[in-house]
Amino acid sequence: MQKPMVLIKILLGSLVAVVSQAGVAQTTAYPSSPITVVVPFAPGGSVDVAARIVMPRLAERLKQPVVVENVVGGSGTIATQRVIRAKPDGYTLLFAVASPVTVAPLVSPNTFKYDGLKELLPIAPVASSAFVLIARPTLAVDSADALVKLARSQPGKLNYGTDGVGTSLHITAEMIKQMAAIDIMHVPYKSGPQVLTELAGGQIDLAVLPVGLAQNFIRDYKVKALGLTSQARWEGLPNVPSLSETAEFKSMNVDSWQGLMAPAHTDAAIVDRIARELAAVHADPELKRKLADAGFAPMDMAPAAFASYLAREKQMLSTVINTAGIRMD
């Protein structure tokens, strides 16, 4: 009477082993079809440029096509939420930036009811770029220190432009104001290029923009560069100081990152595979040159380190947002 029971146990054990081996084989075989990387902004913008420089190299490493798909709208939140809802199989990834992942839920918690750091899984950063504080060519300052003195002598008289309320650029500018205890009025625009054009034309006094967007205007003396938000100087603009070289901004260290994120619960083996291949891509000198030409630098971190970096950044952004009272709903 016990033999059938023994046989059933043997068969069940064999079935479990087969299923387990199939799961391992599936993970090992990744990727076996094209991967879609969703870029949350329009083609031709700085985020899209970085994606299109790096993703073809990642495709070569993974030996599968990596399709860059631009999903525009909601300042990047539409694309972000689409990836949050995607199947966690490693075939739909987000080319992420801080604005929709971290900032939007902080400034519009009633509208964007998601947690980008819980509902998305950090894989690895792809590239980074500093922001730069720039001035119209006719503004009577040539340094961050001179700007602080001018702004303190004329509270509320100067203004600065960014690409909108509650964006990473807006929050960085508010951080600058808070560090220096200065009063400068925010003028929101719809896009960074529009801000740059208005600044060069003298319609606004100051702006905080990505260095990749502003660097040609800086080199051509169409705008004045007062300081970078990163601790180190930028290789492409060696004569532009870091804001941290000015006493009021000694602790300033803000970089704009772009990175790959996956839906939560994506297999750890898949995440590690993509992260390893990205690290190999970053070692290519030609890739580094292309990124530098576009105003970026490779940014290397393992998944756990990237997750910690994003958590620290979120805490810092939350403090600035609450102090400035930035809310959009």
Sequence and secondary structure as in RCSB ss.txt:
>XXXX:A:sequence
MQKPMVLIKILLGSLVAVVSQAGVAQTTAYPSSPITVVVPFAPGGSVDVAARIVMPRLAERLKQPVVVENVVGGS
GTIATQRVIRAKPDGYTLLFAVASPVTVAPLVSPNTFKYDGLKELLPIAPVASSAFVLIARPTLAVDSADALVKL
ARSQPGKLNYGTDGVGTSLHITAEMIKQMAAIDIMHVPYKSGPQVLTELAGGQIDLAVLPVGLAQNFIRDYKVKA
LGLTSQARWEGLPNVPSLSETAEFKSMNVDSWQGLMAPAHTDAAIVDRIARELAAVHADPELKRKLADAGFAPMD
MAPAAFASYLAREKQMLSTVINTAGIRMD
>XXXX:A:secstr
 HHHHHHHHHHHHHHHHHHHHHHHHHHHT  SS EEEEESS TTSHHHHHHHHHHHHHHHHHTS EEEEE   GG
GHHHHHHHHHS SSSSEEEEE HIIIIIHHHH TTT    HHHHEEEEEEEEEEEEEEEE TTSS SSHHHHHHH
HHHSTTT EEEESSTTSHHHHHHHHHHHHHT   EEEE S HHHHHHHHHTTSSSEEEEEHHHHHHHHHTTSSEE
EEESSSS BTTBTTS BGGGSGGGTT   EEEEEEEEETT  HHHHHHHHHHHHHHHT HHHHHHHHHTT EE  
  HHHHHHHHHHHHHHHHHHHHHHT    
